[in-house]
């Protein structure tokens, strides 16, 4: 079986997602679960479930659960996932991009989405802002994960 993360080295839960996504703002979050979710109509989603510990957005309250969902079938999926994985392991994409790039391998990613849930309890910073899609012209939320 081919891995979900095949090729990540080359890139510079059964629980249901509750659809509470992040809005623009700065946060400190605790990771609750990292998983791959199979979409009903095909394809896969990389899902990070969190609890908000600090928020500068009044619409995202401390104690709320918020999720980041990344469709695996987009060109941007692997770079975004790689940045998240690096941050979850203490590598800052603003200062340690080379080290992050070398550290995050297929094995690191596979372990993160395993039943062991090894990232549970880790705390990360998250900066979100909206950006217009070049393809559709619609806004989407960019997530920058930081240790």
Secondary structure by P-SEA (a helix, b strand, c coil): ccccccccccccccccccccccccccbbbbbcbbbbbbcccbbbbbbbbbbbcccccccccccbbbbbbbcccccaaaaaaaaaaaaaacccccccaaaaaaaccaaaaaaaaccccccccccbbbbbbbbbbccccbbbbbbbbcc
